[in-house]
Amino acid sequence: MVTGPVEFLTPERARQMVELAEQAWAELSHLSGQPVNYDAAALQLLDEWVEREEHPSQVQRVLWIAFLGEVFRRRHGGEWVLRRGNGAWLAVMCPMENGEMRWVAVAAQVERRVSNGLADSLALFYIRESILLRQPKDI
């Protein structure tokens, strides 16, 4: 399932992504009035946050990418990577149940969400990708 070259982030860079995700987590917890989990429900809140921002800064986009990526990393045992191709895009490389590896294009999805609105929901992206990661060996 992995196509194109990928480069694993250094431990320091991966730690920075976790720290950025924690900043996004704090903001999401503040918005919801209670601590959130790294799960699909929090991604619904993230969709709401994105929806409220008419012209999000690059800093906000990176926070959103970090949080979305951390949901995949924590829930599916993934690792932060840079996917090379048309530039370098942050992604999370996750093991599939069928034994293959799949990169999840979290940065590209956040950009699609910003550009296309709820048609490219982060919560629905998570559900779709999670289903693909759980494909059994015989499919």
ChimeraX attribute file (.defattr): number of C-alpha atoms within 10 A of each C-alpha:
attribute: neighborCount
match mode: 1-to-1
recipient: residues
	/A:1	8
	/A:2	13
	/A:3	11
	/A:4	8
	/A:5	11
	/A:6	20
	/A:7	14
	/A:8	16
	/A:9	17
	/A:10	11
	/A:11	10
	/A:12	9
	/A:13	13
	/A:14	16
	/A:15	13
	/A:16	13
	/A:17	22
	/A:18	19
	/A:19	15
	/A:20	21
	/A:21	23
	/A:22	17
	/A:23	16
	/A:24	21
	/A:25	22
	/A:26	15
	/A:27	17
	/A:28	22
	/A:29	16
	/A:30	12
	/A:31	15
	/A:32	12
	/A:33	9
	/A:34	10
	/A:35	13
	/A:36	18
	/A:37	13
	/A:38	19
	/A:39	18
	/A:40	18
	/A:41	12
	/A:42	22
	/A:43	24
	/A:44	15
	/A:45	18
	/A:46	23
	/A:47	22
	/A:48	16
	/A:49	15
	/A:50	22
	/A:51	16
	/A:52	10
	/A:53	11
	/A:54	8
	/A:55	10
	/A:56	12
	/A:57	9
	/A:58	9
	/A:59	10
	/A:60	16
	/A:61	16
	/A:62	18
	/A:63	21
	/A:64	27
	/A:65	24
	/A:66	29
	/A:67	28
	/A:68	30
	/A:69	28
	/A:70	25
	/A:71	21
	/A:72	25
	/A:73	20
	/A:74	13
	/A:75	13
	/A:76	18
	/A:77	14
	/A:78	22
	/A:79	19
	/A:80	28
	/A:81	23
	/A:82	20
	/A:83	23
	/A:84	14
	/A:85	11
	/A:86	6
	/A:87	7
	/A:88	14
	/A:89	16
	/A:90	25
	/A:91	30
	/A:92	30
	/A:93	26
	/A:94	23
	/A:95	17
	/A:96	22
	/A:97	14
	/A:98	14
	/A:99	12
	/A:100	13
	/A:101	16
	/A:102	19
	/A:103	24
	/A:104	26
	/A:105	21
	/A:106	24
	/A:107	22
	/A:108	14
	/A:109	19
	/A:110	24
	/A:111	15
	/A:112	16
	/A:113	19
	/A:114	20
	/A:115	11
	/A:116	11
	/A:117	15
	/A:118	16
	/A:119	10
	/A:120	17
	/A:121	22
	/A:122	27
	/A:123	19
	/A:124	16
	/A:125	20
	/A:126	21
	/A:127	13
	/A:128	11
	/A:129	15
	/A:130	17
	/A:131	11
	/A:132	14
	/A:133	21
	/A:134	14
	/A:135	14
	/A:136	11
	/A:137	10
	/A:138	5
	/A:139	5
